[in-house]
Amino acid sequence: MTTRFADIRFAVSLALCWLLLALAGPLTAAARADDGADFQAVISAQVEAFRRDDWTAAFGFASPGVRAQFGNVERFRQMVLDGYRPVARPRVFEYEPATVVDGRPTQPVFVVGPDGIAHRALYFMERQPDGSWRIGGCVLLPVADRTT
């Protein structure tokens, strides 16, 4: 009786895995194929706001969760200038193909900061209830083989 129960539990688990994969696959492909241009438009607008020192506009491109985390424009500005200067003041800013990282729609960018050091910025994008995209976070990774 225990073996039969284990077989049923395995079959149900397998079916649920297939269902999740079937549902996740189209979402992942759609984020890569259809939304890359939208990701780039949002990110470019934020970078342009950084260049103009329009921190209020730049803060507006962040997701509601990011805005809540920092609470106000001044704290956001300080965080960007302290930890993300390469994206705030880039010498080089080149988009790579959009992808999905840990289930999150992601826009990778090759960026060289004002110090000449290369990074790969991973922008995690979040779809809003109105269908628009906002930046849900960014991670800078070092790139050892490209500098200017």
Backbone bond lengths (Angstrom), bond angles and torsions (degrees), N, CA, C in turn:
res aa  C-N    CA-C-N  psi(-1)  N-CA   C-N-CA  omega(-1)  CA-C   N-CA-C  phi
1 M - - - 1.440 - - 1.534 110.93 -
2 T 1.305 119.25 -37.67 1.444 123.12 179.37 1.524 111.07 -64.11
3 T 1.335 117.22 -39.45 1.457 121.13 179.32 1.515 110.53 -64.18
4 R 1.319 117.97 -42.07 1.475 121.51 -179.97 1.529 110.10 -63.15
5 F 1.331 117.27 -42.30 1.458 121.70 178.68 1.531 110.12 -62.99
6 A 1.315 117.53 -41.74 1.462 122.08 178.76 1.523 110.67 -64.49
7 D 1.338 117.64 -39.49 1.459 121.59 177.97 1.524 111.20 -63.66
8 I 1.310 117.30 -42.31 1.468 121.69 179.41 1.526 109.62 -66.02
9 R 1.323 116.52 -44.74 1.467 120.68 179.84 1.525 109.93 -61.96
10 F 1.322 118.14 -40.89 1.462 121.58 177.98 1.529 110.46 -63.36
11 A 1.316 117.69 -44.75 1.469 121.65 -179.68 1.529 111.22 -62.45
12 V 1.316 117.00 -42.07 1.469 120.65 178.84 1.523 109.80 -65.95
13 S 1.318 118.03 -43.16 1.466 121.51 178.63 1.521 111.13 -61.66
14 L 1.314 116.61 -43.19 1.459 121.14 178.61 1.530 110.84 -62.43
15 A 1.323 116.74 -44.10 1.465 120.67 178.84 1.528 111.20 -61.83
16 L 1.329 117.54 -41.03 1.464 120.64 178.32 1.528 111.30 -65.30
17 C 1.320 117.00 -39.99 1.469 120.14 176.79 1.522 111.43 -60.73
18 W 1.326 116.81 -45.20 1.462 120.49 178.95 1.523 111.00 -62.83
19 L 1.325 117.26 -39.87 1.453 121.15 178.72 1.524 110.65 -63.20
20 L 1.324 117.13 -45.57 1.462 120.43 178.67 1.526 112.10 -62.56
21 L 1.318 116.04 -41.53 1.466 119.12 177.66 1.516 111.58 -64.88
22 A 1.309 117.16 -39.93 1.465 120.83 179.31 1.520 111.18 -64.32
23 L 1.320 116.93 -39.18 1.460 120.39 179.23 1.517 111.94 -73.86
24 A 1.318 117.78 -38.34 1.461 121.24 -176.84 1.517 112.64 -75.07
25 G 1.302 118.36 -33.08 1.463 121.55 -177.14 1.512 113.90 -55.63
26 P 1.341 119.62 -53.28 1.453 119.64 179.98 1.526 112.91 -63.36
27 L 1.317 118.45 -34.04 1.455 120.12 178.74 1.519 110.73 -66.40
28 T 1.315 117.06 -41.75 1.450 121.05 179.27 1.522 110.56 -64.19
29 A 1.309 118.09 -46.96 1.459 121.50 -179.77 1.518 110.49 -63.60
30 A 1.326 118.00 -40.74 1.459 121.03 -179.45 1.524 110.47 -63.69
31 A 1.313 117.72 -40.83 1.454 120.66 -179.45 1.522 110.19 -63.99
32 R 1.319 117.86 -39.77 1.460 121.02 -179.79 1.521 111.88 -71.64
33 A 1.298 116.67 -48.75 1.461 120.21 -170.79 1.518 113.09 -79.87
34 D 1.310 117.41 -42.76 1.457 120.20 -169.74 1.521 114.38 -96.39
35 D 1.307 118.30 -24.04 1.449 119.93 -168.84 1.522 115.03 -106.18
36 G 1.306 118.95 -5.37 1.459 120.98 -179.28 1.512 112.99 -55.49
37 A 1.317 117.79 -42.80 1.469 120.60 179.19 1.521 110.78 -65.06
38 D 1.333 116.71 -37.74 1.466 120.29 177.49 1.527 110.62 -66.57
39 F 1.333 116.91 -41.80 1.463 120.79 177.43 1.529 109.47 -57.47
40 Q 1.332 115.08 -48.10 1.457 120.59 -176.44 1.524 112.00 -64.29
41 A 1.322 117.62 -36.51 1.461 120.91 178.52 1.527 110.93 -63.41
42 V 1.325 116.65 -43.94 1.467 121.17 -179.92 1.532 110.11 -66.37
43 I 1.315 116.72 -47.61 1.463 120.73 -178.14 1.524 110.49 -64.18
44 S 1.332 117.24 -44.37 1.468 120.41 179.24 1.519 111.29 -60.79
45 A 1.321 116.84 -40.95 1.466 120.11 179.07 1.529 110.46 -63.50
46 Q 1.340 117.11 -39.19 1.459 119.20 178.29 1.523 110.89 -67.03
47 V 1.332 117.75 -43.29 1.463 120.74 -179.87 1.529 110.41 -63.07
48 E 1.322 116.92 -39.74 1.474 120.04 176.52 1.524 110.27 -62.81
49 A 1.323 117.59 -39.63 1.465 120.95 177.01 1.537 109.99 -63.75
50 F 1.341 117.76 -40.41 1.467 120.49 175.81 1.529 109.91 -58.25
51 R 1.330 116.31 -46.52 1.472 120.53 -177.08 1.527 111.88 -62.37
52 R 1.327 117.10 -31.90 1.480 121.91 179.07 1.528 112.07 -86.01
53 D 1.345 116.05 -2.32 1.463 121.62 -172.72 1.523 111.43 58.28
54 D 1.329 116.63 34.23 1.459 122.72 175.39 1.524 107.39 -96.45
55 W 1.319 115.07 79.67 1.458 121.16 -172.89 1.518 112.65 -69.71
56 T 1.315 117.28 -28.14 1.471 120.34 176.77 1.521 109.81 -65.03
57 A 1.334 116.47 -45.73 1.471 119.98 178.10 1.520 110.28 -64.29
58 A 1.329 117.66 -44.24 1.472 121.25 -179.84 1.523 110.90 -60.09
59 F 1.314 116.97 -41.69 1.467 122.76 179.23 1.527 110.54 -62.47
60 G 1.327 117.18 -32.48 1.459 121.93 -179.99 1.517 114.26 -67.15
61 F 1.332 118.22 -19.63 1.467 121.11 178.28 1.528 112.41 -85.89
62 A 1.322 116.74 -6.68 1.462 121.42 177.05 1.527 108.99 -81.15
63 S 1.317 115.47 151.48 1.467 120.76 178.69 1.531 109.87 -65.95
64 P 1.319 117.20 160.41 1.469 119.75 176.80 1.533 112.35 -55.86
65 G 1.327 117.94 -36.27 1.460 120.47 178.90 1.518 112.71 -65.27
66 V 1.315 116.82 -40.59 1.468 120.62 177.94 1.523 109.42 -67.34
67 R 1.328 117.09 -43.53 1.470 119.85 178.85 1.530 110.56 -60.98
68 A 1.324 116.81 -40.71 1.469 120.10 178.81 1.527 110.83 -66.26
69 Q 1.325 116.68 -37.68 1.464 120.73 -179.84 1.526 111.18 -60.49
70 F 1.330 117.09 -41.70 1.465 120.31 -177.32 1.524 112.33 -91.21
71 G 1.302 117.28 -26.18 1.453 120.54 173.05 1.512 115.80 81.51
72 N 1.322 117.44 -37.27 1.465 118.83 179.93 1.520 110.59 -153.19
73 V 1.313 114.56 165.57 1.465 121.91 -175.50 1.526 111.14 -62.48
74 E 1.320 117.64 -40.11 1.471 119.97 -176.46 1.522 112.23 -63.09
75 R 1.313 117.45 -42.82 1.480 119.53 178.08 1.524 110.58 -66.18
76 F 1.323 116.97 -38.54 1.465 121.36 176.41 1.527 109.77 -61.36
77 R 1.326 117.31 -48.07 1.472 122.15 -179.97 1.526 110.20 -57.27
78 Q 1.321 116.80 -45.74 1.460 120.43 -178.26 1.525 111.25 -64.00
79 M 1.331 117.13 -41.90 1.465 121.03 178.88 1.526 110.53 -62.27
80 V 1.326 117.39 -44.25 1.468 120.95 -179.08 1.521 110.47 -63.99
81 L 1.321 117.28 -47.58 1.465 119.66 -177.89 1.520 112.60 -68.51
82 D 1.336 117.35 -31.76 1.465 120.21 179.37 1.530 113.04 -78.31
83 G 1.333 117.82 -39.75 1.458 119.60 -172.23 1.514 116.95 -118.01
84 Y 1.327 116.78 -9.98 1.466 119.90 -174.59 1.529 111.93 -133.69
85 R 1.311 116.62 32.72 1.468 120.32 -179.38 1.537 112.51 -55.79
86 P 1.347 119.71 -35.14 1.472 117.90 178.65 1.535 113.51 -57.53
87 V 1.332 119.05 -34.82 1.469 119.54 178.33 1.518 111.58 -87.84
88 A 1.321 117.48 -21.09 1.465 120.48 178.25 1.527 111.68 -79.53
89 R 1.321 115.99 -31.69 1.467 121.44 -177.47 1.533 110.63 -136.46
90 P 1.325 117.71 58.60 1.475 119.79 -173.90 1.528 113.22 -73.81
91 R 1.335 114.38 144.24 1.472 120.82 167.63 1.525 109.33 -85.90
92 V 1.343 115.33 -39.50 1.464 122.99 179.34 1.519 107.01 -129.00
93 F 1.336 116.29 138.56 1.457 121.23 -179.77 1.525 106.80 -146.71
94 E 1.342 117.61 99.05 1.466 122.61 -174.67 1.525 110.64 -122.49
95 Y 1.334 115.40 123.04 1.460 120.07 179.21 1.519 111.16 -73.97
96 E 1.310 115.13 142.23 1.453 123.53 172.92 1.530 106.73 -110.59
97 P 1.331 119.09 171.20 1.470 119.73 -179.15 1.531 112.12 -61.14
98 A 1.326 115.37 135.76 1.469 120.84 176.53 1.520 109.27 -62.51
99 T 1.317 115.45 152.25 1.452 121.11 -176.63 1.524 109.61 -150.88
100 V 1.311 116.02 -170.34 1.455 122.23 174.78 1.527 107.18 -127.11
101 V 1.338 116.71 129.52 1.456 122.80 178.95 1.527 107.50 -123.77
102 D 1.312 116.12 122.58 1.467 121.31 -178.09 1.527 111.81 51.23
103 G 1.321 116.11 39.64 1.451 121.09 177.60 1.522 114.60 79.44
104 R 1.326 117.68 3.39 1.468 121.14 -177.93 1.527 110.14 -108.45
105 P 1.340 117.65 130.34 1.468 119.69 174.09 1.533 108.95 -57.78
106 T 1.325 115.28 130.51 1.465 120.11 -171.02 1.520 110.43 -136.44
107 Q 1.330 115.51 137.64 1.458 121.83 175.15 1.523 108.57 -113.19
108 P 1.345 118.24 105.58 1.469 120.39 175.25 1.535 110.34 -77.68
109 V 1.323 114.88 144.64 1.463 121.61 178.93 1.522 107.88 -137.71
110 F 1.328 116.06 131.09 1.463 120.25 170.43 1.517 106.09 -84.26
111 V 1.317 116.54 125.26 1.459 120.63 -176.34 1.516 109.95 -136.22
112 V 1.326 115.72 139.78 1.464 122.02 172.05 1.519 105.99 -115.60
113 G 1.315 115.12 123.17 1.456 120.29 -177.40 1.508 112.81 -78.67
114 P 1.322 116.47 179.87 1.466 120.83 -178.41 1.529 113.32 -64.21
115 D 1.327 116.73 -18.42 1.464 121.23 178.60 1.527 112.68 -88.36
116 G 1.353 117.11 -0.22 1.454 121.08 179.32 1.518 114.42 84.96
117 I 1.313 117.50 3.44 1.466 121.11 -178.75 1.527 109.65 -91.68
118 A 1.338 114.91 132.60 1.468 121.39 -177.40 1.519 110.98 -85.24
119 H 1.335 114.14 146.30 1.469 122.43 177.69 1.521 107.96 -142.79
120 R 1.295 115.00 161.27 1.459 121.61 165.79 1.520 104.89 -112.17
121 A 1.313 115.62 119.23 1.464 120.64 177.45 1.524 107.29 -95.86
122 L 1.314 116.27 127.71 1.465 121.44 174.77 1.521 107.36 -105.59
123 Y 1.318 115.81 110.02 1.463 121.69 178.06 1.526 107.92 -93.05
124 F 1.323 116.45 119.90 1.458 121.49 176.88 1.522 107.78 -91.23
125 M 1.323 115.01 122.12 1.456 120.70 -173.76 1.527 110.67 -102.39
126 E 1.328 116.03 146.22 1.460 121.66 179.52 1.528 109.29 -128.67
127 R 1.330 114.92 125.69 1.470 119.66 176.80 1.527 108.57 -76.51
128 Q 1.327 115.11 135.39 1.450 122.04 -179.64 1.526 110.42 -93.54
129 P 1.326 117.87 163.55 1.470 120.02 -179.25 1.531 113.60 -56.43
130 D 1.333 117.76 -28.31 1.466 120.14 179.29 1.526 112.77 -83.82
131 G 1.353 117.52 1.55 1.456 122.17 178.80 1.519 114.22 94.40
132 S 1.323 117.59 -10.20 1.463 120.35 178.89 1.526 109.74 -77.36
133 W 1.325 115.37 169.29 1.464 121.52 178.97 1.520 109.66 -113.03
134 R 1.323 116.21 145.46 1.456 123.45 173.64 1.521 107.71 -133.25
135 I 1.318 115.41 160.53 1.456 121.91 -179.30 1.521 108.71 -83.80
136 G 1.332 115.56 119.37 1.452 121.27 -177.72 1.516 113.31 -97.57
137 G 1.306 117.48 1.13 1.462 121.62 179.19 1.510 110.51 155.57
138 C 1.302 115.96 165.21 1.461 121.75 179.78 1.523 107.95 -148.08
139 V 1.320 115.03 138.55 1.462 121.70 176.27 1.520 107.35 -123.76
140 L 1.319 116.39 133.04 1.465 121.39 175.68 1.517 109.35 -101.23
141 L 1.322 115.72 126.14 1.459 121.85 177.83 1.527 108.52 -114.95
142 P 1.319 118.50 139.13 1.454 119.47 178.50 1.524 111.79 -69.35
143 V 1.320 115.52 146.49 1.465 122.14 174.96 1.527 105.73 -124.70
144 A 1.317 115.86 107.02 1.464 120.61 -171.52 1.515 114.04 -75.45
145 D 1.330 118.63 -24.36 1.466 118.86 -169.22 1.522 114.14 -99.23
146 R 1.333 119.73 4.96 1.466 120.45 179.56 1.515 110.63 -137.72
147 T 1.309 117.24 116.81 1.460 122.71 173.83 1.508 108.41 -140.63
148 T 1.327 115.64 167.35 1.471 119.82 176.33 1.498 109.82 -126.74
